[in-house]
Amino acid sequence: MNSFQYSRAQDVADAVRQSAADGSAKFIAGGTNLVDLMKYEVERPARLIDISHLPLRAIEEPPGGGLRVGALVPNSDLAWHPQVKERYPLLSSAILAGASTQLRNMASTGGNLLQRTRCLYFYDVATPCNKRKPGSGCAAVGGINRINAILGTSDVCIATHPSDMCVALAALDATVHVVGPEGERAIAMTDFHRLPGDTPERDTNLGANEIVTAIALPARSFRTHYTYLKIRDRLSYAFALVAVAAALEIEGGIIREARLALGGVAHKPWRDPEAEAVLVGQSAERNTFAKAASVVLRDAKGFGHNDFKIDLARRTIIRALDQAAQGTPQSQSDKRIA
């Protein structure tokens, strides 16, 4: 690990000022991703700005309804918060599907948003990786790519976004609130993360020296017909091969509203409005779900080792939509598929 300077931000404005004064600085809160990458020499910040003492730990209901979650709320606190469990069970389920209890206790909500999109080669500084060193090449394209992306890829990167929480936030139409030198702004969750394109080193659309302050959840919560289904190599502490956040509003057996987001398949949480449109107005049955899955995966592309993920994603989408329609969400304590 490289040597670095350390400072503590006194408030949000001070954090922004310190970041603007040192372009190589990184914010640190729980540090569950950043410190790990520093140990591997993947990240080498010259300064760490500690934001863990900022007053961003509240979970509260704003005047317009919904829920506002401070960026420093630990993942465990968010997953088990009474209003989240009651009103946004999809989000609670997704968080509990990720990482381990110890990591959830340390990881912050904002930090979860900002963890690096990555694959095995990103950690290995002896191999080429366009995310670590733009222009060096992508070892995963012709290498071991079993866990890599099948949607939204480019010639320069096929890494996948690792967060479970972010998949649920994308499905719920959450909004990310940030503060920077130019003031405050809000970014739709579906626009917050980026596809690799020609700039895979950029994971998000966060501006220079901006800091995440909160996540806003809308009033619509999909508390009855939902599920978060995560398929992985082992039942705990593993990134998703494919994950699906499904949320439906059903009246008389007909789908009136549909949300569908995937994890483990792209450089960002993958949400497809065209697939959701296929579901709306249709019977909540397997044939409908299969059509939606075909739309989601119409442009899916494997790279050899991960070809199996296309069919796995198809079956996972159908199973998740069936779980949501039946009102039998996947248990995150007994992770065997319902």
C-alpha positions in Angstrom: 0.0 0.0 0.0 1.3 3.4 -0.9 1.9 6.2 1.6 -0.9 8.8 1.8 -2.0 11.9 3.7 -5.1 11.9 5.8 -7.6 14.6 6.7 -11.1 14.7 8.2 -13.9 16.7 6.6 -15.7 19.0 9.0 -18.9 19.3 6.9 -20.0 18.6 3.3 -18.8 21.9 2.1 -15.4 21.3 3.6 -15.2 17.8 2.0 -15.9 19.4 -1.4 -13.3 22.1 -0.8 -10.6 19.5 0.2 -11.4 17.4 -2.8 -11.2 20.3 -5.2 -7.8 21.3 -3.7 -6.3 17.9 -4.4 -7.2 16.1 -7.5 -5.7 12.8 -6.4 -7.7 12.7 -3.1 -10.3 10.1 -2.4 -13.3 10.2 0.0 -13.3 7.4 2.6 -16.1 6.3 4.9 -16.5 2.5 5.6 -13.5 1.8 3.2 -14.7 -1.8 2.4 -13.8 -1.4 -1.3 -11.2 1.4 -1.3 -8.9 0.0 1.3 -9.0 -3.4 -0.4 -8.0 -1.9 -3.7 -5.3 0.1 -2.0 -3.8 -3.1 -0.6 -3.7 -4.5 -4.1 -2.0 -1.3 -5.4 -5.0 -0.8 -7.8 -5.9 2.5 -6.1 -3.0 4.8 -5.1 -4.6 8.0 -3.7 -2.1 10.6 -2.3 -4.8 11.8 0.2 -7.8 10.2 2.0 -10.5 12.6 3.1 -12.4 11.0 6.0 -16.2 11.8 5.7 -17.3 9.2 8.2 -18.2 11.9 10.8 -20.5 14.0 8.5 -24.2 14.3 9.5 -25.4 12.0 6.7 -26.8 9.1 8.7 -30.5 9.9 8.9 -33.3 7.9 7.3 -36.4 10.2 7.1 -39.6 10.8 5.3 -39.5 14.1 3.3 -42.6 16.3 3.0 -43.5 14.9 -0.5 -43.4 11.3 0.7 -41.0 8.5 -0.1 -37.9 8.1 2.0 -34.6 9.9 2.1 -31.5 7.9 3.1 -28.3 9.6 4.1 -25.1 8.5 2.3 -23.4 7.3 5.5 -26.2 5.0 6.6 -24.6 1.6 7.1 -26.0 -1.1 4.7 -27.1 -3.2 7.7 -29.1 -0.2 9.2 -30.7 0.4 5.9 -31.7 -3.2 5.3 -33.2 -3.6 8.8 -34.8 -0.2 9.2 -38.5 -0.6 10.0 -39.7 1.7 7.2 -37.5 0.1 4.6 -38.6 -3.4 5.6 -42.2 -2.4 5.5 -42.4 0.0 2.5 -39.4 -1.1 0.4 -38.9 -4.8 1.0 -37.2 -5.2 -2.4 -34.4 -2.9 -1.3 -34.0 -4.7 2.1 -33.9 -8.1 0.4 -31.3 -7.0 -2.1 -29.0 -5.6 0.5 -29.3 -8.8 2.6 -28.4 -10.8 -0.5 -25.0 -9.0 -0.8 -21.6 -9.3 1.0 -21.4 -10.6 4.6 -22.8 -9.3 7.8 -19.5 -7.8 8.8 -19.2 -5.9 5.5 -22.8 -4.7 5.6 -22.1 -3.3 9.1 -19.2 -1.2 7.8 -20.3 -0.4 4.2 -22.1 2.9 3.7 -25.0 3.5 1.4 -23.0 6.1 -0.6 -19.9 3.8 -0.7 -22.0 0.9 -2.0 -23.1 3.2 -4.9 -19.4 4.1 -5.6 -17.7 0.8 -5.4 -15.7 0.1 -8.5 -17.2 -1.9 -11.4 -14.6 -4.7 -11.7 -13.6 -8.2 -12.7 -10.7 -10.5 -11.7 -8.3 -8.8 -14.0 -9.0 -5.4 -12.4 -7.3 -6.7 -9.2 -4.3 -8.1 -11.0 -1.9 -5.3 -11.7 0.3 -7.6 -13.8 -2.4 -7.9 -16.5 -3.7 -5.3 -18.9 -6.9 -3.6 -17.8 -8.4 -0.6 -19.5 -10.2 0.4 -16.2 -6.9 0.6 -14.3 -4.8 1.9 -17.2 -6.8 3.2 -20.2 -5.4 1.9 -23.5 -3.6 -1.0 -22.0 -6.2 -3.6 -23.2 -8.7 -5.9 -21.7 -7.4 -9.3 -20.5 -10.9 -10.6 -19.9 -12.1 -10.5 -23.5 -9.9 -13.3 -24.5 -9.2 -14.7 -21.0 -11.2 -16.2 -18.2 -14.5 -14.3 -18.4 -17.0 -16.6 -16.6 -18.3 -13.8 -14.4 -18.2 -11.0 -17.0 -20.8 -9.1 -18.8 -23.2 -10.2 -21.5 -25.1 -6.8 -22.0 -23.9 -3.3 -22.8 -20.3 -4.4 -23.3 -17.7 -2.6 -25.5 -14.4 -3.8 -27.1 -12.5 -2.3 -24.3 -14.3 -3.6 -21.2 -16.6 -6.5 -20.1 -16.6 -6.0 -16.3 -19.8 -6.2 -14.3 -21.1 -3.9 -11.6 -21.0 -5.9 -8.2 -23.7 -4.2 -6.1 -27.0 -5.8 -5.2 -28.3 -2.7 -3.5 -28.0 -0.7 -6.7 -30.0 -3.2 -8.7 -33.0 -2.7 -6.4 -32.5 1.1 -6.4 -32.6 1.1 -10.2 -35.8 -0.9 -10.1 -37.4 1.4 -7.6 -36.5 4.6 -9.6 -34.4 6.0 -6.8 -32.6 9.4 -7.1 -29.0 10.1 -6.0 -28.4 13.5 -4.4 -24.9 15.0 -4.7 -23.1 18.2 -3.8 -20.1 19.7 -5.6 -18.4 23.0 -6.3 -21.3 24.1 -8.5 -23.9 23.3 -5.8 -26.5 20.5 -5.4 -28.1 18.3 -8.0 -30.0 15.1 -8.3 -29.2 12.2 -10.7 -31.7 9.4 -11.6 -30.4 6.1 -10.4 -30.7 4.6 -13.9 -28.3 7.4 -15.1 -25.9 7.4 -12.2 -23.7 4.5 -13.4 -22.2 4.2 -16.9 -21.7 1.6 -19.6 -18.0 1.2 -20.5 -17.9 2.6 -24.0 -14.5 4.0 -24.7 -14.0 5.2 -21.1 -14.3 2.2 -18.9 -12.3 3.9 -16.2 -15.3 6.1 -15.4 -17.9 4.1 -13.5 -20.4 6.9 -12.8 -21.6 10.2 -14.0 -20.6 11.9 -10.8 -18.8 15.1 -11.5 -15.4 16.2 -10.4 -15.2 16.7 -6.7 -18.9 15.9 -6.1 -19.9 13.9 -3.0 -23.0 11.8 -2.6 -25.2 13.0 0.2 -28.4 11.0 0.0 -30.6 8.6 -1.9 -34.3 9.4 -2.4 -36.8 6.7 -2.7 -40.2 7.5 -4.4 -43.5 6.9 -2.7 -44.3 3.9 -4.9 -42.8 0.9 -3.1 -44.1 -2.4 -4.7 -44.4 -4.0 -1.2 -46.5 -7.0 -2.3 -45.4 -8.3 -5.7 -41.6 -8.2 -5.6 -38.6 -10.4 -5.4 -34.8 -10.2 -5.5 -33.4 -13.4 -6.9 -29.6 -13.8 -7.0 -27.9 -16.7 -8.7 -24.3 -17.2 -7.6 -21.6 -19.9 -7.3 -22.2 -20.3 -3.6 -25.1 -19.3 -1.3 -23.2 -16.6 0.6 -20.6 -14.0 0.1 -20.3 -14.1 -3.7 -21.0 -11.7 -6.5 -24.0 -12.5 -8.7 -23.7 -14.4 -11.9 -27.2 -13.1 -12.6 -29.5 -11.2 -10.2 -33.0 -9.9 -10.9 -35.0 -7.3 -9.1 -38.6 -7.7 -10.1 -41.5 -5.5 -8.9 -45.1 -5.7 -10.2 -48.5 -4.0 -9.6 -51.2 -6.6 -10.4 -55.0 -6.1 -10.6 -57.3 -9.0 -11.5 -54.4 -11.0 -12.8 -53.2 -8.3 -15.2 -49.9 -6.5 -14.7 -50.5 -2.7 -14.4 -47.0 -1.6 -13.6 -43.7 -3.4 -14.0 -40.1 -2.9 -12.9 -37.2 -5.2 -13.9 -33.5 -4.6 -13.2 -30.6 -7.1 -13.6 -27.3 -7.3 -11.8 -24.2 -9.3 -12.7 -24.7 -8.9 -16.4 -23.4 -5.4 -17.3 -21.1 -2.6 -16.3 -24.1 -1.0 -14.5 -27.4 -2.2 -13.1 -29.3 -3.1 -16.2 -32.9 -1.8 -16.6 -34.8 -2.2 -19.8 -38.0 -0.1 -20.3 -38.9 -2.0 -23.4 -39.1 -5.2 -21.5 -41.2 -3.6 -18.8 -43.6 -2.3 -21.5 -44.0 -5.9 -22.8 -45.3 -6.9 -19.3 -47.8 -4.0 -18.8 -51.3 -4.9 -19.7 -50.6 -8.6 -19.9 -51.6 -11.6 -17.8 -49.1 -12.4 -15.0 -48.1 -15.8 -16.5 -45.1 -17.6 -17.7 -45.5 -16.9 -21.4 -45.6 -13.2 -20.7 -42.5 -13.4 -18.5 -40.7 -15.4 -21.2 -41.4 -12.6 -23.8 -40.0 -10.0 -21.4 -36.9 -12.1 -20.9 -36.4 -12.3 -24.7 -36.6 -8.5 -25.0 -34.1 -8.0 -22.2 -31.6 -10.4 -23.8 -32.1 -9.5 -27.4 -28.6 -8.1 -27.7 -26.9 -10.3 -25.2 -23.4 -11.5 -26.2 -21.1 -14.1 -24.5 -17.3 -14.2 -24.6 -16.7 -17.9 -24.3 -16.6 -18.9 -20.7 -19.7 -16.8 -19.9 -21.9 -17.9 -22.8 -24.0 -19.9 -20.2 -25.1 -16.6 -18.6 -27.4 -15.8 -21.4 -29.7 -18.8 -20.8 -29.1 -18.5 -17.0 -30.4 -14.9 -17.2 -33.4 -15.9 -19.2 -34.4 -18.6 -16.7 -33.7 -16.2 -13.7 -35.8 -13.5 -15.2 -38.8 -15.8 -15.7 -38.4 -17.3 -12.2 -38.1 -13.9 -10.6 -41.2 -12.5 -12.3 -43.1 -15.6 -11.3 -42.0 -15.2 -7.7 -43.1 -11.6 -7.8 -46.4 -12.3 -9.4 -47.2 -15.0 -6.8 -46.2 -12.7 -3.9 -43.5 -15.3 -2.8 -40.3 -13.3 -2.7 -37.0 -15.1 -2.4 -35.9 -15.6 1.2 -32.4 -14.1 2.0 -32.1 -16.2 5.2 -32.8 -19.5 3.4 -31.2 -18.7 0.0 -32.4 -21.8 -1.7 -34.5 -20.8 -4.7 -38.2 -20.7 -3.9 
